[in-house]
């Protein structure tokens, strides 16, 4: 970051002034944390005016805000994405059909970048799609499946967020977001995230067993009936 950028942040009220000794300004860890937070929020598309309001209303230090932001994102960071050109995207997806490629963009499986390249957000899903293809499941059907799962996953994610807001964030906010309680909120978030993921896997496992049991029973009864 240039000196000009730092001074511009100071003039906008985003960054406190340095400690001046003689004619030299000294910046400390709090300044560094504040600059990191501003850069990350800008990278996510947040305008400076909104960042300023967030900093003013947070009630916590920049370091706490940055740690909290990382705690929010880290459990769901997922796998590393892949950046590819259009030729490799076609090769990875197994189709040059623009309708299907656009559908993948709509579902958020692929992102178009400003430099003309594409970001594959989940290489594991791409690998799973190729395996499904070996079982005769075409890309169009795979995308329909993923769209259905994503719609239900969005609802589950909303439920998890509501749980965090209800039990942790709302009481913290109603208490005036005291600075000394930021570590407590961050710790609660770090503990709730894996618990939510484990609960989801356990419930999904039970649901799959019940569904397979119901369907296998239907198939067995059908086979028994045809044998008669």
N, C-alpha and C positions, 0 to 999 in steps of 0.2 A: 504494500500500500504506500502511495506517495505521500510526501509531506503536505501537498496540496489537498489530497483527500482527507487527511486527518484534520487539517485546519477547517475544511468545509464542514465536516461533521461537528466540530466545535462550534462553528458559527450557527449551525442549525439547532444547537442544544442537544445533540445526540451524544456528545462526548464531553466529560468534564475537563477543565483546563489542567495542564500538567503542573507539577510542583516546581516553582521557579526558584532557582538558587543562582543568585547573581544575574547573569544574562542567559542562563541555560534552563530549558524546560525538561523535566524528568517525568517519564511515563512509567507507571508501575503495572503489576499484574492485573489490577482492576481495569485499567485502560485496554490492555491486551484482550481480556475476556470480553469487554464491551465491543471492541472492533471485530472480534471473531463472530460474536452474535449478530452484529449488523451485517457482516458479509454473508453469513448463512441465511439470514432472513431475506436479504436482497436476492440471493441466488434462487430463492423459492418464489420470487416475484412480488415480495411485499414492498410497497413504496416506503420511502424514508419517513414521510409524515405519519404513516401508520406505525412504523417502527418506533418513532419518537413517543407516540401515545402509549404504546405497549410498555416502553421503558419507564414512562412517567407513572403508569398505573400499577406496575408490577409489585412494587413494595419490596422487591428483593434485589440483591446485587446482580450485576451482569453475569458474574460467575455462577450464581445460583440459577439464573434464567437459562444460561447455556447448558449447565448440567441437567436441568429439568427437561430442556428441549431434546437433549441426547437420550435421556431416559425414556421420553415419549416415543422416540423413533427406533432406538436400538433393538427392542424385542421383535420389531416387525421389519427390520432392515432387509431381511430375506437374502436371497443369493445375489451374487454379482451379476450385473447385466452384461450384455454383449452388444457392441456397436458394429453394425455391418452395412455394406452397401446394398443396393437393390438386387444385384445379381446373387449375392450370398443369401439375402433374405428369401428370394425365390427358391434357392437350393435348400435352405433350412426348412422352409414351410412345405416344400414339395409341390408347389403350384405357382403358375404365373397368372392365374385368374385374378384380375384386378378387383372383382367383387369380393372375393374371399380375403384378399389382402386388406381391403378397406374395412371389412368386418373385423379383422384382427386389430386394426387401428381403433375402431369404435369401441371394442371391448377393453382397450387399454393394454392388450398383450404386447403391442408394438407401439413405439412412439417415433414420430417423425422429428428429426433434429434439424436445427437451423442450417447446418452445413450440408444438408442433402442426404445425410446418412440416416440409418434407422437404429433404434435401441430395442433389442429384445429383452424385455423385462424379466422373463423367467425362462432361461435355457432348459430348465427341467421340464417345463410344460411342452416345449418344442420336442424334446426327446421322448416324452410320453406320447405326443401326437404321432411321432414316427412309429412307435411301437404299436399304437392302436391301428395304424395303417396296415401293419402286417396281419392284423386280425380282420381286415376288411372294413374297418371304420374309416370312411373318407374324411377329408379335412372339413368339409361342410358340416357333417354330422358331429365332428369333434368340437367345432366352434359352437354349434347349437348346445351341446352338452356343457361346455365351459360357460356359455352365457347363462344357462339355467343355474349352474353351481354358483357363479358370481353373484347373481341376483339374491340367492339365499345367503351367501357369505356376507353380502352387504348388510342384510338384516341382522345377522349374528354379530357382526362388527359393531353395528349401532347399539345392540343390546349390551355389549361389553363396555363400550364408551359410556353409556348411560349408567352402568353400575359404578364406574369410576367417578363420574360426576356426582352421583347421588351420595356415595359413601365417603369420598375423599375431598373432591375439589369444591363442591358447594359449601360444606361446612367451613372449609379453609377460606373461601371467598367471603362468606358471611361474617367471618371473624376478622375481616379487614386485611387478609393476606399478610399476617405478621412475618417479618423477615426471619425470625428464629425458627419458624415452622416449615420453611422451604425444604430443608433436608428430610423432615418427616413425610412430607407429601411425595417427594421424589422416591423415598424408600418404599412407600406404599404402592406407588406405581410400578416400581421394579419387582415387587412381590406379586402384585395382582396380574401382571402380564403373563408370566409363565403359568400361573394358576388357571387363567382363562384358557390358554392354549391346551393345557392338560385336560381340563374339563371338556373342552370341545372334542378332543380326540377320543376321550372315553365315551362320551355320549354318541359320537359318530360310530364308534365301534359297536356299541349296543344296538344302534339303529340298523346298522348293516347286518348284524347277526339276526335280528328280528325279521328284516326284510328277506334275507336269504332263506330263513326258516319258513316263512310264509310261502315264498315262491316254490321252494323245494317240495313243500307239502302239497301244493297245487299240482306240481308236475307228477309227483308220485301217485296222487289220486287219479289224475288223468290217464297215466300209464296203466293203473289197475283197472280203470273203466274200459280202456281199449282192449285189454287182455281178455275181459269177459266177452 
